[in-house]
């Protein structure tokens, strides 16, 4: 069974030892928005998806289920590779 976006978001957030408020603070969202994304009541816009991926240092493809391994991505990874 394939995981949903919300399940993946929750999984990686918990692996990074963040609560919903921590992730909200890193992205500029309200904690309730994170809850809505994780429960499937809302889907993030593309810009918000990028913010979530950057805050969690994973690729958008991982969050969307197109990759099975949460590879490092985002501004921090870009600095490491430069």
mmCIF file of the N, C-alpha and C atoms, coordinates in Angstrom:
data_MODEL
# 
_entry.id   MODEL 
# 
loop_
_atom_site.group_PDB 
_atom_site.id 
_atom_site.type_symbol 
_atom_site.label_atom_id 
_atom_site.label_alt_id 
_atom_site.label_comp_id 
_atom_site.label_asym_id 
_atom_site.label_entity_id 
_atom_site.label_seq_id 
_atom_site.pdbx_PDB_ins_code 
_atom_site.Cartn_x 
_atom_site.Cartn_y 
_atom_site.Cartn_z 
_atom_site.occupancy 
_atom_site.B_iso_or_equiv 
_atom_site.pdbx_formal_charge 
_atom_site.auth_seq_id 
_atom_site.auth_comp_id 
_atom_site.auth_asym_id 
_atom_site.auth_atom_id 
_atom_site.pdbx_PDB_model_num 
ATOM 1   N N  . UNK A 1 1  ? 0.836  -1.186 0.000  1.00 0.00 ? 1  UNK A N  1 
ATOM 2   C CA . UNK A 1 1  ? 0.000  0.000  0.000  1.00 0.00 ? 1  UNK A CA 1 
ATOM 3   C C  . UNK A 1 1  ? 0.884  1.253  0.000  1.00 0.00 ? 1  UNK A C  1 
ATOM 4   N N  . UNK A 1 2  ? 0.596  2.166  -0.894 1.00 0.00 ? 2  UNK A N  1 
ATOM 5   C CA . UNK A 1 2  ? 1.395  3.372  -1.022 1.00 0.00 ? 2  UNK A CA 1 
ATOM 6   C C  . UNK A 1 2  ? 0.961  4.414  0.011  1.00 0.00 ? 2  UNK A C  1 
ATOM 7   N N  . UNK A 1 3  ? 1.948  5.074  0.585  1.00 0.00 ? 3  UNK A N  1 
ATOM 8   C CA . UNK A 1 3  ? 1.666  6.115  1.569  1.00 0.00 ? 3  UNK A CA 1 
ATOM 9   C C  . UNK A 1 3  ? 1.107  7.360  0.893  1.00 0.00 ? 3  UNK A C  1 
ATOM 10  N N  . UNK A 1 4  ? 0.270  8.085  1.609  1.00 0.00 ? 4  UNK A N  1 
ATOM 11  C CA . UNK A 1 4  ? -0.248 9.350  1.102  1.00 0.00 ? 4  UNK A CA 1 
ATOM 12  C C  . UNK A 1 4  ? 0.753  10.456 1.403  1.00 0.00 ? 4  UNK A C  1 
ATOM 13  N N  . UNK A 1 5  ? 0.516  11.602 0.789  1.00 0.00 ? 5  UNK A N  1 
ATOM 14  C CA . UNK A 1 5  ? 1.362  12.767 1.058  1.00 0.00 ? 5  UNK A CA 1 
ATOM 15  C C  . UNK A 1 5  ? 1.375  13.087 2.551  1.00 0.00 ? 5  UNK A C  1 
ATOM 16  N N  . UNK A 1 6  ? 0.200  13.109 3.168  1.00 0.00 ? 6  UNK A N  1 
ATOM 17  C CA . UNK A 1 6  ? 0.106  13.435 4.592  1.00 0.00 ? 6  UNK A CA 1 
ATOM 18  C C  . UNK A 1 6  ? 0.870  12.468 5.471  1.00 0.00 ? 6  UNK A C  1 
ATOM 19  N N  . UNK A 1 7  ? 0.807  11.181 5.131  1.00 0.00 ? 7  UNK A N  1 
ATOM 20  C CA . UNK A 1 7  ? 1.542  10.172 5.902  1.00 0.00 ? 7  UNK A CA 1 
ATOM 21  C C  . UNK A 1 7  ? 3.044  10.376 5.755  1.00 0.00 ? 7  UNK A C  1 
ATOM 22  N N  . UNK A 1 8  ? 3.477  10.678 4.545  1.00 0.00 ? 8  UNK A N  1 
ATOM 23  C CA . UNK A 1 8  ? 4.917  10.923 4.328  1.00 0.00 ? 8  UNK A CA 1 
ATOM 24  C C  . UNK A 1 8  ? 5.376  12.167 5.057  1.00 0.00 ? 8  UNK A C  1 
ATOM 25  N N  . UNK A 1 9  ? 4.555  13.208 5.006  1.00 0.00 ? 9  UNK A N  1 
ATOM 26  C CA . UNK A 1 9  ? 4.907  14.444 5.696  1.00 0.00 ? 9  UNK A CA 1 
ATOM 27  C C  . UNK A 1 9  ? 5.062  14.190 7.196  1.00 0.00 ? 9  UNK A C  1 
ATOM 28  N N  . UNK A 1 10 ? 4.106  13.494 7.781  1.00 0.00 ? 10 UNK A N  1 
ATOM 29  C CA . UNK A 1 10 ? 4.169  13.178 9.212  1.00 0.00 ? 10 UNK A CA 1 
ATOM 30  C C  . UNK A 1 10 ? 5.389  12.309 9.523  1.00 0.00 ? 10 UNK A C  1 
ATOM 31  N N  . UNK A 1 11 ? 5.625  11.301 8.688  1.00 0.00 ? 11 UNK A N  1 
ATOM 32  C CA . UNK A 1 11 ? 6.750  10.388 8.912  1.00 0.00 ? 11 UNK A CA 1 
ATOM 33  C C  . UNK A 1 11 ? 8.079  11.135 8.950  1.00 0.00 ? 11 UNK A C  1 
ATOM 34  N N  . UNK A 1 12 ? 8.345  11.943 7.937  1.00 0.00 ? 12 UNK A N  1 
ATOM 35  C CA . UNK A 1 12 ? 9.636  12.626 7.885  1.00 0.00 ? 12 UNK A CA 1 
ATOM 36  C C  . UNK A 1 12 ? 9.728  13.697 8.969  1.00 0.00 ? 12 UNK A C  1 
ATOM 37  N N  . UNK A 1 13 ? 8.611  14.352 9.292  1.00 0.00 ? 13 UNK A N  1 
ATOM 38  C CA . UNK A 1 13 ? 8.624  15.342 10.377 1.00 0.00 ? 13 UNK A CA 1 
ATOM 39  C C  . UNK A 1 13 ? 9.006  14.671 11.687 1.00 0.00 ? 13 UNK A C  1 
ATOM 40  N N  . UNK A 1 14 ? 8.424  13.520 11.965 1.00 0.00 ? 14 UNK A N  1 
ATOM 41  C CA . UNK A 1 14 ? 8.726  12.810 13.211 1.00 0.00 ? 14 UNK A CA 1 
ATOM 42  C C  . UNK A 1 14 ? 10.151 12.270 13.213 1.00 0.00 ? 14 UNK A C  1 
ATOM 43  N N  . UNK A 1 15 ? 10.644 11.809 12.051 1.00 0.00 ? 15 UNK A N  1 
ATOM 44  C CA . UNK A 1 15 ? 12.029 11.341 11.963 1.00 0.00 ? 15 UNK A CA 1 
ATOM 45  C C  . UNK A 1 15 ? 13.011 12.473 12.247 1.00 0.00 ? 15 UNK A C  1 
ATOM 46  N N  . UNK A 1 16 ? 12.630 13.690 11.879 1.00 0.00 ? 16 UNK A N  1 
ATOM 47  C CA . UNK A 1 16 ? 13.479 14.864 12.136 1.00 0.00 ? 16 UNK A CA 1 
ATOM 48  C C  . UNK A 1 16 ? 13.263 15.407 13.557 1.00 0.00 ? 16 UNK A C  1 
ATOM 49  N N  . UNK A 1 17 ? 12.450 14.698 14.339 1.00 0.00 ? 17 UNK A N  1 
ATOM 50  C CA . UNK A 1 17 ? 12.157 15.058 15.736 1.00 0.00 ? 17 UNK A CA 1 
ATOM 51  C C  . UNK A 1 17 ? 11.554 16.461 15.865 1.00 0.00 ? 17 UNK A C  1 
ATOM 52  N N  . UNK A 1 18 ? 10.603 16.726 14.988 1.00 0.00 ? 18 UNK A N  1 
ATOM 53  C CA . UNK A 1 18 ? 9.882  18.000 15.015 1.00 0.00 ? 18 UNK A CA 1 
ATOM 54  C C  . UNK A 1 18 ? 8.424  17.730 15.334 1.00 0.00 ? 18 UNK A C  1 
ATOM 55  N N  . UNK A 1 19 ? 7.816  18.660 16.028 1.00 0.00 ? 19 UNK A N  1 
ATOM 56  C CA . UNK A 1 19 ? 6.366  18.594 16.172 1.00 0.00 ? 19 UNK A CA 1 
ATOM 57  C C  . UNK A 1 19 ? 5.763  19.527 15.117 1.00 0.00 ? 19 UNK A C  1 
ATOM 58  N N  . UNK A 1 20 ? 4.443  19.556 15.054 1.00 0.00 ? 20 UNK A N  1 
ATOM 59  C CA . UNK A 1 20 ? 3.801  20.378 14.024 1.00 0.00 ? 20 UNK A CA 1 
ATOM 60  C C  . UNK A 1 20 ? 4.129  21.856 14.190 1.00 0.00 ? 20 UNK A C  1 
ATOM 61  N N  . UNK A 1 21 ? 4.244  22.313 15.426 1.00 0.00 ? 21 UNK A N  1 
ATOM 62  C CA . UNK A 1 21 ? 4.576  23.720 15.676 1.00 0.00 ? 21 UNK A CA 1 
ATOM 63  C C  . UNK A 1 21 ? 5.995  24.048 15.195 1.00 0.00 ? 21 UNK A C  1 
ATOM 64  N N  . UNK A 1 22 ? 6.926  23.118 15.378 1.00 0.00 ? 22 UNK A N  1 
ATOM 65  C CA . UNK A 1 22 ? 8.304  23.325 14.911 1.00 0.00 ? 22 UNK A CA 1 
ATOM 66  C C  . UNK A 1 22 ? 8.332  23.480 13.384 1.00 0.00 ? 22 UNK A C  1 
ATOM 67  N N  . UNK A 1 23 ? 7.639  22.576 12.702 1.00 0.00 ? 23 UNK A N  1 
ATOM 68  C CA . UNK A 1 23 ? 7.615  22.640 11.240 1.00 0.00 ? 23 UNK A CA 1 
ATOM 69  C C  . UNK A 1 23 ? 6.904  23.904 10.767 1.00 0.00 ? 23 UNK A C  1 
ATOM 70  N N  . UNK A 1 24 ? 5.844  24.272 11.452 1.00 0.00 ? 24 UNK A N  1 
ATOM 71  C CA . UNK A 1 24 ? 5.123  25.500 11.100 1.00 0.00 ? 24 UNK A CA 1 
ATOM 72  C C  . UNK A 1 24 ? 6.033  26.712 11.226 1.00 0.00 ? 24 UNK A C  1 
ATOM 73  N N  . UNK A 1 25 ? 6.818  26.765 12.289 1.00 0.00 ? 25 UNK A N  1 
ATOM 74  C CA . UNK A 1 25 ? 7.729  27.887 12.495 1.00 0.00 ? 25 UNK A CA 1 
ATOM 75  C C  . UNK A 1 25 ? 8.787  27.956 11.391 1.00 0.00 ? 25 UNK A C  1 
ATOM 76  N N  . UNK A 1 26 ? 9.279  26.809 10.959 1.00 0.00 ? 26 UNK A N  1 
ATOM 77  C CA . UNK A 1 26 ? 10.300 26.784 9.903  1.00 0.00 ? 26 UNK A CA 1 
ATOM 78  C C  . UNK A 1 26 ? 9.753  27.173 8.538  1.00 0.00 ? 26 UNK A C  1 
ATOM 79  N N  . UNK A 1 27 ? 8.462  26.981 8.337  1.00 0.00 ? 27 UNK A N  1 
ATOM 80  C CA . UNK A 1 27 ? 7.869  27.253 7.033  1.00 0.00 ? 27 UNK A CA 1 
ATOM 81  C C  . UNK A 1 27 ? 7.090  28.565 6.977  1.00 0.00 ? 27 UNK A C  1 
ATOM 82  N N  . UNK A 1 28 ? 6.750  29.107 8.142  1.00 0.00 ? 28 UNK A N  1 
ATOM 83  C CA . UNK A 1 28 ? 5.935  30.315 8.180  1.00 0.00 ? 28 UNK A CA 1 
ATOM 84  C C  . UNK A 1 28 ? 4.443  30.020 8.130  1.00 0.00 ? 28 UNK A C  1 
ATOM 85  N N  . UNK A 1 29 ? 4.065  28.744 8.275  1.00 0.00 ? 29 UNK A N  1 
ATOM 86  C CA . UNK A 1 29 ? 2.660  28.355 8.280  1.00 0.00 ? 29 UNK A CA 1 
ATOM 87  C C  . UNK A 1 29 ? 2.122  28.355 9.704  1.00 0.00 ? 29 UNK A C  1 
ATOM 88  N N  . UNK A 1 30 ? 0.824  28.265 9.821  1.00 0.00 ? 30 UNK A N  1 
ATOM 89  C CA . UNK A 1 30 ? 0.189  28.043 11.117 1.00 0.00 ? 30 UNK A CA 1 
ATOM 90  C C  . UNK A 1 30 ? 0.277  26.541 11.421 1.00 0.00 ? 30 UNK A C  1 
ATOM 91  N N  . UNK A 1 31 ? 0.397  26.159 12.703 1.00 0.00 ? 31 UNK A N  1 
ATOM 92  C CA . UNK A 1 31 ? 0.406  24.731 13.029 1.00 0.00 ? 31 UNK A CA 1 
ATOM 93  C C  . UNK A 1 31 ? -0.833 24.005 12.502 1.00 0.00 ? 31 UNK A C  1 
ATOM 94  N N  . UNK A 1 32 ? -1.960 24.692 12.447 1.00 0.00 ? 32 UNK A N  1 
ATOM 95  C CA . UNK A 1 32 ? -3.181 24.059 11.934 1.00 0.00 ? 32 UNK A CA 1 
ATOM 96  C C  . UNK A 1 32 ? -3.037 23.692 10.458 1.00 0.00 ? 32 UNK A C  1 
ATOM 97  N N  . UNK A 1 33 ? -2.257 24.460 9.698  1.00 0.00 ? 33 UNK A N  1 
ATOM 98  C CA . UNK A 1 33 ? -2.038 24.136 8.282  1.00 0.00 ? 33 UNK A CA 1 
ATOM 99  C C  . UNK A 1 33 ? -1.275 22.820 8.163  1.00 0.00 ? 33 UNK A C  1 
ATOM 100 N N  . UNK A 1 34 ? -0.268 22.628 9.009  1.00 0.00 ? 34 UNK A N  1 
ATOM 101 C CA . UNK A 1 34 ? 0.489  21.375 9.007  1.00 0.00 ? 34 UNK A CA 1 
ATOM 102 C C  . UNK A 1 34 ? -0.451 20.220 9.326  1.00 0.00 ? 34 UNK A C  1 
ATOM 103 N N  . UNK A 1 35 ? -1.306 20.409 10.304 1.00 0.00 ? 35 UNK A N  1 
ATOM 104 C CA . UNK A 1 35 ? -2.279 19.383 10.673 1.00 0.00 ? 35 UNK A CA 1 
ATOM 105 C C  . UNK A 1 35 ? -3.201 19.055 9.506  1.00 0.00 ? 35 UNK A C  1 
ATOM 106 N N  . UNK A 1 36 ? -3.670 20.064 8.801  1.00 0.00 ? 36 UNK A N  1 
ATOM 107 C CA . UNK A 1 36 ? -4.546 19.853 7.644  1.00 0.00 ? 36 UNK A CA 1 
ATOM 108 C C  . UNK A 1 36 ? -3.822 19.088 6.539  1.00 0.00 ? 36 UNK A C  1 
ATOM 109 N N  . UNK A 1 37 ? -2.550 19.413 6.296  1.00 0.00 ? 37 UNK A N  1 
ATOM 110 C CA . UNK A 1 37 ? -1.781 18.703 5.276  1.00 0.00 ? 37 UNK A CA 1 
ATOM 111 C C  . UNK A 1 37 ? -1.611 17.230 5.662  1.00 0.00 ? 37 UNK A C  1 
ATOM 112 N N  . UNK A 1 38 ? -1.267 16.996 6.926  1.00 0.00 ? 38 UNK A N  1 
ATOM 113 C CA . UNK A 1 38 ? -1.023 15.625 7.369  1.00 0.00 ? 38 UNK A CA 1 
ATOM 114 C C  . UNK A 1 38 ? -2.296 14.781 7.392  1.00 0.00 ? 38 UNK A C  1 
ATOM 115 N N  . UNK A 1 39 ? -3.406 15.385 7.673  1.00 0.00 ? 39 UNK A N  1 
ATOM 116 C CA . UNK A 1 39 ? -4.671 14.637 7.734  1.00 0.00 ? 39 UNK A CA 1 
ATOM 117 C C  . UNK A 1 39 ? -5.318 14.477 6.359  1.00 0.00 ? 39 UNK A C  1 
ATOM 118 N N  . UNK A 1 40 ? -4.821 15.200 5.371  1.00 0.00 ? 40 UNK A N  1 
ATOM 119 C CA . UNK A 1 40 ? -5.383 15.113 4.032  1.00 0.00 ? 40 UNK A CA 1 
ATOM 120 C C  . UNK A 1 40 ? -6.566 16.031 3.784  1.00 0.00 ? 40 UNK A C  1 
ATOM 121 N N  . UNK A 1 41 ? -6.854 16.900 4.752  1.00 0.00 ? 41 UNK A N  1 
ATOM 122 C CA . UNK A 1 41 ? -7.970 17.835 4.566  1.00 0.00 ? 41 UNK A CA 1 
ATOM 123 C C  . UNK A 1 41 ? -7.625 18.940 3.577  1.00 0.00 ? 41 UNK A C  1 
ATOM 124 N N  . UNK A 1 42 ? -6.338 19.215 3.410  1.00 0.00 ? 42 UNK A N  1 
ATOM 125 C CA . UNK A 1 42 ? -5.872 20.221 2.450  1.00 0.00 ? 42 UNK A CA 1 
ATOM 126 C C  . UNK A 1 42 ? -4.625 19.709 1.755  1.00 0.00 ? 42 UNK A C  1 
ATOM 127 N N  . UNK A 1 43 ? -4.392 20.233 0.569  1.00 0.00 ? 43 UNK A N  1 
ATOM 128 C CA . UNK A 1 43 ? -3.158 19.951 -0.163 1.00 0.00 ? 43 UNK A CA 1 
ATOM 129 C C  . UNK A 1 43 ? -2.392 21.259 -0.307 1.00 0.00 ? 43 UNK A C  1 
ATOM 130 N N  . UNK A 1 44 ? -1.075 21.214 -0.144 1.00 0.00 ? 44 UNK A N  1 
ATOM 131 C CA . UNK A 1 44 ? -0.296 22.450 -0.266 1.00 0.00 ? 44 UNK A CA 1 
ATOM 132 C C  . UNK A 1 44 ? -0.168 22.899 -1.717 1.00 0.00 ? 44 UNK A C  1 
ATOM 133 N N  . UNK A 1 45 ? -0.050 24.196 -1.902 1.00 0.00 ? 45 UNK A N  1 
ATOM 134 C CA . UNK A 1 45 ? 0.260  24.722 -3.236 1.00 0.00 ? 45 UNK A CA 1 
ATOM 135 C C  . UNK A 1 45 ? 1.699  24.322 -3.568 1.00 0.00 ? 45 UNK A C  1 
ATOM 136 N N  . UNK A 1 46 ? 2.094  24.535 -4.812 1.00 0.00 ? 46 UNK A N  1 
ATOM 137 C CA . UNK A 1 46 ? 3.460  24.189 -5.197 1.00 0.00 ? 46 UNK A CA 1 
ATOM 138 C C  . UNK A 1 46 ? 4.474  24.980 -4.366 1.00 0.00 ? 46 UNK A C  1 
ATOM 139 N N  . UNK A 1 47 ? 4.246  26.274 -4.175 1.00 0.00 ? 47 UNK A N  1 
ATOM 140 C CA . UNK A 1 47 ? 5.165  27.088 -3.373 1.00 0.00 ? 47 UNK A CA 1 
ATOM 141 C C  . UNK A 1 47 ? 5.246  26.580 -1.942 1.00 0.00 ? 47 UNK A C  1 
ATOM 142 N N  . UNK A 1 48 ? 4.105  26.194 -1.380 1.00 0.00 ? 48 UNK A N  1 
ATOM 143 C CA . UNK A 1 48 ? 4.110  25.676 -0.014 1.00 0.00 ? 48 UNK A CA 1 
ATOM 144 C C  . UNK A 1 48 ? 4.762  24.303 0.068  1.00 0.00 ? 48 UNK A C  1 
ATOM 145 N N  . UNK A 1 49 ? 4.617  23.512 -0.972 1.00 0.00 ? 49 UNK A N  1 
ATOM 146 C CA . UNK A 1 49 ? 5.284  22.217 -1.030 1.00 0.00 ? 49 UNK A CA 1 
ATOM 147 C C  . UNK A 1 49 ? 6.795  22.401 -1.022 1.00 0.00 ? 49 UNK A C  1 
ATOM 148 N N  . UNK A 1 50 ? 7.275  23.399 -1.764 1.00 0.00 ? 50 UNK A N  1 
ATOM 149 C CA . UNK A 1 50 ? 8.719  23.698 -1.761 1.00 0.00 ? 50 UNK A CA 1 
ATOM 150 C C  . UNK A 1 50 ? 9.180  24.103 -0.366 1.00 0.00 ? 50 UNK A C  1 
ATOM 151 N N  . UNK A 1 51 ? 8.396  24.916 0.326  1.00 0.00 ? 51 UNK A N  1 
ATOM 152 C CA . UNK A 1 51 ? 8.755  25.337 1.688  1.00 0.00 ? 51 UNK A CA 1 
ATOM 153 C C  . UNK A 1 51 ? 8.828  24.143 2.635  1.00 0.00 ? 51 UNK A C  1 
ATOM 154 N N  . UNK A 1 52 ? 7.872  23.235 2.513  1.00 0.00 ? 52 UNK A N  1 
ATOM 155 C CA . UNK A 1 52 ? 7.876  22.037 3.365  1.00 0.00 ? 52 UNK A CA 1 
ATOM 156 C C  . UNK A 1 52 ? 9.109  21.177 3.083  1.00 0.00 ? 52 UNK A C  1 
ATOM 157 N N  . UNK A 1 53 ? 9.402  20.958 1.810  1.00 0.00 ? 53 UNK A N  1 
ATOM 158 C CA . UNK A 1 53 ? 10.559 20.143 1.441  1.00 0.00 ? 53 UNK A CA 1 
ATOM 159 C C  . UNK A 1 53 ? 11.856 20.788 1.924  1.00 0.00 ? 53 UNK A C  1 
ATOM 160 N N  . UNK A 1 54 ? 11.983 22.096 1.767  1.00 0.00 ? 54 UNK A N  1 
ATOM 161 C CA . UNK A 1 54 ? 13.189 22.795 2.237  1.00 0.00 ? 54 UNK A CA 1 
ATOM 162 C C  . UNK A 1 54 ? 13.322 22.705 3.758  1.00 0.00 ? 54 UNK A C  1 
ATOM 163 N N  . UNK A 1 55 ? 12.226 22.902 4.467  1.00 0.00 ? 55 UNK A N  1 
ATOM 164 C CA . UNK A 1 55 ? 12.265 22.867 5.934  1.00 0.00 ? 55 UNK A CA 1 
ATOM 165 C C  . UNK A 1 55 ? 12.631 21.482 6.451  1.00 0.00 ? 55 UNK A C  1 
ATOM 166 N N  . UNK A 1 56 ? 12.250 20.448 5.707  1.00 0.00 ? 56 UNK A N  1 
ATOM 167 C CA . UNK A 1 56 ? 12.531 19.071 6.122  1.00 0.00 ? 56 UNK A CA 1 
ATOM 168 C C  . UNK A 1 56 ? 13.790 18.505 5.460  1.00 0.00 ? 56 UNK A C  1 
ATOM 169 N N  . UNK A 1 57 ? 14.406 19.285 4.579  1.00 0.00 ? 57 UNK A N  1 
ATOM 170 C CA . UNK A 1 57 ? 15.624 18.893 3.861  1.00 0.00 ? 57 UNK A CA 1 
ATOM 171 C C  . UNK A 1 57 ? 15.435 17.581 3.103  1.00 0.00 ? 57 UNK A C  1 
ATOM 172 N N  . UNK A 1 58 ? 14.312 17.486 2.381  1.00 0.00 ? 58 UNK A N  1 
ATOM 173 C CA . UNK A 1 58 ? 14.039 16.343 1.508  1.00 0.00 ? 58 UNK A CA 1 
ATOM 174 C C  . UNK A 1 58 ? 13.584 16.878 0.154  1.00 0.00 ? 58 UNK A C  1 
ATOM 175 N N  . UNK A 1 59 ? 13.483 15.986 -0.799 1.00 0.00 ? 59 UNK A N  1 
ATOM 176 C CA . UNK A 1 59 ? 13.015 16.410 -2.117 1.00 0.00 ? 59 UNK A CA 1 
ATOM 177 C C  . UNK A 1 59 ? 11.488 16.444 -2.147 1.00 0.00 ? 59 UNK A C  1 
ATOM 178 N N  . UNK A 1 60 ? 10.973 17.241 -3.047 1.00 0.00 ? 60 UNK A N  1 
ATOM 179 C CA . UNK A 1 60 ? 9.528  17.263 -3.274 1.00 0.00 ? 60 UNK A CA 1 
ATOM 180 C C  . UNK A 1 60 ? 9.076  15.885 -3.744 1.00 0.00 ? 60 UNK A C  1 
ATOM 181 N N  . UNK A 1 61 ? 9.887  15.231 -4.564 1.00 0.00 ? 61 UNK A N  1 
ATOM 182 C CA . UNK A 1 61 ? 9.536  13.898 -5.046 1.00 0.00 ? 61 UNK A CA 1 
ATOM 183 C C  . UNK A 1 61 ? 9.348  12.911 -3.895 1.00 0.00 ? 61 UNK A C  1 
ATOM 184 N N  . UNK A 1 62 ? 10.153 13.012 -2.856 1.00 0.00 ? 62 UNK A N  1 
ATOM 185 C CA . UNK A 1 62 ? 9.955  12.124 -1.705 1.00 0.00 ? 62 UNK A CA 1 
ATOM 186 C C  . UNK A 1 62 ? 8.605  12.400 -1.053 1.00 0.00 ? 62 UNK A C  1 
ATOM 187 N N  . UNK A 1 63 ? 8.300  13.669 -0.828 1.00 0.00 ? 63 UNK A N  1 
ATOM 188 C CA . UNK A 1 63 ? 7.023  14.000 -0.190 1.00 0.00 ? 63 UNK A CA 1 
ATOM 189 C C  . UNK A 1 63 ? 5.832  13.532 -1.024 1.00 0.00 ? 63 UNK A C  1 
ATOM 190 N N  . UNK A 1 64 ? 5.981  13.547 -2.334 1.00 0.00 ? 64 UNK A N  1 
ATOM 191 C CA . UNK A 1 64 ? 4.891  13.142 -3.219 1.00 0.00 ? 64 UNK A CA 1 
ATOM 192 C C  . UNK A 1 64 ? 4.844  11.633 -3.465 1.00 0.00 ? 64 UNK A C  1 
ATOM 193 N N  . UNK A 1 65 ? 5.826  10.902 -2.932 1.00 0.00 ? 65 UNK A N  1 
ATOM 194 C CA . UNK A 1 65 ? 5.829  9.453  -3.091 1.00 0.00 ? 65 UNK A CA 1 
ATOM 195 C C  . UNK A 1 65 ? 6.502  8.959  -4.348 1.00 0.00 ? 65 UNK A C  1 
ATOM 196 N N  . UNK A 1 66 ? 7.186  9.839  -5.050 1.00 0.00 ? 66 UNK A N  1 
ATOM 197 C CA . UNK A 1 66 ? 7.874  9.438  -6.283 1.00 0.00 ? 66 UNK A CA 1 
ATOM 198 C C  . UNK A 1 66 ? 9.261  8.872  -6.004 1.00 0.00 ? 66 UNK A C  1 
ATOM 199 N N  . UNK A 1 67 ? 9.776  9.106  -4.806 1.00 0.00 ? 67 UNK A N  1 
ATOM 200 C CA . UNK A 1 67 ? 11.040 8.527  -4.345 1.00 0.00 ? 67 UNK A CA 1 
ATOM 201 C C  . UNK A 1 67 ? 10.748 7.797  -3.049 1.00 0.00 ? 67 UNK A C  1 
ATOM 202 N N  . UNK A 1 68 ? 11.463 6.708  -2.809 1.00 0.00 ? 68 UNK A N  1 
ATOM 203 C CA . UNK A 1 68 ? 11.218 5.949  -1.589 1.00 0.00 ? 68 UNK A CA 1 
ATOM 204 C C  . UNK A 1 68 ? 12.207 6.277  -0.482 1.00 0.00 ? 68 UNK A C  1 
ATOM 205 N N  . UNK A 1 69 ? 13.319 6.901  -0.851 1.00 0.00 ? 69 UNK A N  1 
ATOM 206 C CA . UNK A 1 69 ? 14.347 7.261  0.132  1.00 0.00 ? 69 UNK A CA 1 
ATOM 207 C C  . UNK A 1 69 ? 14.383 8.782  0.258  1.00 0.00 ? 69 UNK A C  1 
ATOM 208 N N  . UNK A 1 70 ? 14.299 9.294  1.496  1.00 0.00 ? 70 UNK A N  1 
ATOM 209 C CA . UNK A 1 70 ? 14.302 10.760 1.682  1.00 0.00 ? 70 UNK A CA 1 
ATOM 210 C C  . UNK A 1 70 ? 15.686 11.363 1.473  1.00 0.00 ? 70 UNK A C  1 
ATOM 211 N N  . UNK A 1 71 ? 16.055 11.616 0.227  1.00 0.00 ? 71 UNK A N  1 
ATOM 212 C CA . UNK A 1 71 ? 17.363 12.200 -0.066 1.00 0.00 ? 71 UNK A CA 1 
ATOM 213 C C  . UNK A 1 71 ? 17.397 13.659 0.367  1.00 0.00 ? 71 UNK A C  1 
ATOM 214 N N  . UNK A 1 72 ? 18.582 14.098 0.705  1.00 0.00 ? 72 UNK A N  1 
ATOM 215 C CA . UNK A 1 72 ? 18.771 15.466 1.162  1.00 0.00 ? 72 UNK A CA 1 
ATOM 216 C C  . UNK A 1 72 ? 18.601 16.429 0.004  1.00 0.00 ? 72 UNK A C  1 
ATOM 217 N N  . UNK A 1 73 ? 17.918 17.527 0.270  1.00 0.00 ? 73 UNK A N  1 
ATOM 218 C CA . UNK A 1 73 ? 17.704 18.539 -0.752 1.00 0.00 ? 73 UNK A CA 1 
ATOM 219 C C  . UNK A 1 73 ? 17.470 19.874 -0.073 1.00 0.00 ? 73 UNK A C  1 
ATOM 220 N N  . UNK A 1 74 ? 17.384 20.911 -0.875 1.00 0.00 ? 74 UNK A N  1 
ATOM 221 C CA . UNK A 1 74 ? 17.066 22.229 -0.358 1.00 0.00 ? 74 UNK A CA 1 
ATOM 222 C C  . UNK A 1 74 ? 18.267 23.125 -0.273 1.00 0.00 ? 74 UNK A C  1 
ATOM 223 N N  . UNK A 1 75 ? 18.081 24.316 0.291  1.00 0.00 ? 75 UNK A N  1 
ATOM 224 C CA . UNK A 1 75 ? 19.155 25.308 0.348  1.00 0.00 ? 75 UNK A CA 1 
ATOM 225 C C  . UNK A 1 75 ? 20.386 24.828 1.105  1.00 0.00 ? 75 UNK A C  1 
ATOM 226 N N  . UNK A 1 76 ? 20.203 24.064 2.157  1.00 0.00 ? 76 UNK A N  1 
ATOM 227 C CA . UNK A 1 76 ? 21.357 23.563 2.916  1.00 0.00 ? 76 UNK A CA 1 
ATOM 228 C C  . UNK A 1 76 ? 22.169 22.609 2.055  1.00 0.00 ? 76 UNK A C  1 
ATOM 229 N N  . UNK A 1 77 ? 21.496 21.705 1.364  1.00 0.00 ? 77 UNK A N  1 
ATOM 230 C CA . UNK A 1 77 ? 22.201 20.759 0.488  1.00 0.00 ? 77 UNK A CA 1 
ATOM 231 C C  . UNK A 1 77 ? 22.915 21.486 -0.634 1.00 0.00 ? 77 UNK A C  1 
ATOM 232 N N  . UNK A 1 78 ? 22.295 22.517 -1.189 1.00 0.00 ? 78 UNK A N  1 
ATOM 233 C CA . UNK A 1 78 ? 22.942 23.278 -2.254 1.00 0.00 ? 78 UNK A CA 1 
ATOM 234 C C  . UNK A 1 78 ? 24.245 23.891 -1.765 1.00 0.00 ? 78 UNK A C  1 
ATOM 235 N N  . UNK A 1 79 ? 24.262 24.417 -0.555 1.00 0.00 ? 79 UNK A N  1 
ATOM 236 C CA . UNK A 1 79 ? 25.486 25.012 -0.017 1.00 0.00 ? 79 UNK A CA 1 
ATOM 237 C C  . UNK A 1 79 ? 26.573 23.963 0.167  1.00 0.00 ? 79 UNK A C  1 
ATOM 238 N N  . UNK A 1 80 ? 26.178 22.763 0.573  1.00 0.00 ? 80 UNK A N  1 
ATOM 239 C CA . UNK A 1 80 ? 27.169 21.692 0.769  1.00 0.00 ? 80 UNK A CA 1 
ATOM 240 C C  . UNK A 1 80 ? 27.802 21.254 -0.539 1.00 0.00 ? 80 UNK A C  1 
ATOM 241 N N  . UNK A 1 81 ? 27.051 21.292 -1.627 1.00 0.00 ? 81 UNK A N  1 
ATOM 242 C CA . UNK A 1 81 ? 27.560 20.833 -2.905 1.00 0.00 ? 81 UNK A CA 1 
ATOM 243 C C  . UNK A 1 81 ? 28.294 21.907 -3.685 1.00 0.00 ? 81 UNK A C  1 
ATOM 244 N N  . UNK A 1 82 ? 28.274 23.127 -3.236 1.00 0.00 ? 82 UNK A N  1 
ATOM 245 C CA . UNK A 1 82 ? 28.971 24.207 -3.956 1.00 0.00 ? 82 UNK A CA 1 
ATOM 246 C C  . UNK A 1 82 ? 30.409 24.269 -3.587 1.00 0.00 ? 82 UNK A C  1 
# 
